[in-house]
Amino acid sequence: TWPLHYLLDISLSHNLSLAGVLFIILPLSLFSSAHILKLSYTCAYIAASLSFSTSLVWYRWALKYGTLGFITSAALMPLIFALGYKLISGQKLSRFQLILFIGLGTISIMWPLGAF
């Protein structure tokens, strides 16, 4: 949010960043997870679409009380779990996927309670 808070009010830049995580990062994370697990594109699109409506209570809580770190790590968990499953099941990860798994896993663990 650092470039936004120079241009906008702090609360507005935080709300825009949080909405971006909830409505852009989360569906992309679910779509990518389905694609990594070699599910059909139809399944990936449905998973991304359902991310908007699965838990409206969680969305309300996230938009009102949630910290950006926790919401981001929670949104990235499906992607981390998909990459972890692929790694544990013995399937070969590409170099990009391995770097993504290590980077996202590290980020999610660093944020408080993000991995739980």
N, C-alpha and C positions, 0 to 999 in steps of 0.2 A: 504494500500500500504506500510505500515511500514516495513514488512520483505523484500519486494522487493527492496526498495531503498537502503538497505545496500549491496545488491548483484549487482544491476544494476544502470545505470544512472537514475537520477530523471525523466527526460522526458520519457524514455523508460518504467519505472515502472508505471508512470501515464497513459501512453497510453495502457499498458497491462491491468491495472485495469479498465480503461474506456471501453475497448473492452470486457472485461469479464462481465461487467454490461450490456452492450448493447446486447451481443450475447449469454450470458448464463442466467443472472438474469432475463432479460425481457421475454424471451420465457418461462422460468420456472414459472414466475409470471402469465403469461397468461394461461399456462396449468393448474396451480393450481387453478386459478380463475374459469375456466370452470369446473374443477372437483368439486370444492366447491359448485357451482351452480347446480350440478347434471346433467350436460350436458354429452353427450356421449363422449367416448374416441376419436372417430373420430373428433368430434367438437373441443375437446381440442388440438388434434394434429394439426388440421388446424389452429386454433388460434395461436398456438406457431409458426407454419411455416410462417404464414402471418406477424408475428411481424418482420421478417427480411426484408420485402419489402414494408411495408405500407407507409412509409414516408422517402424516401431516402434523402430528403432535411434536415429533422430533424437529421438523422444520420450524415450527413456531418457537420451540425452545431455542434452537440454534440461532434464529434471527434475533431473539430477544436477549438471551443470556450467554450464548456460546462464545467461547474464545476462538479466535481465528486459527490458532495452532491445533486445537483439539478437533475442530470441524474439518480442517484440511487433512489431518492424519486419518480421521474416520472416513473421509471420502476416498482416500487412497487405499484403504484396507482391502477392498476387493481385488485391486490390481496386485497388491503385495501377496495376498493369499493365492492368487492364480499363478504368479511367478514362483512362489514357494512350492506349490503343489507340483508344478512342472519340474522343478529342481529335485524335489524329494522322490518323485516317481521315476526318476532316472532318464527323463527326456532331456535332450540336449538344448541348452539355452544358448542363444546367440550372444555375442559379446555385448551388444546393446542391451539385451534383456538382463544379462547378469549385472551390468553397471546400473541399470534401472532398479533392479531388485535390491542391490546393496545401498544405493543412494536413497531410495524411498523408504526402505526398512530402517535405515539410520535416522532419517528425518522423523519418521513416525515414532520411533522409540525415544528420541530426544524430547519431543513434546510431552508434557505430563499426561499420563493416562491415555495416550494416543494408541498404544498397542493393546489395550484391554477392552 
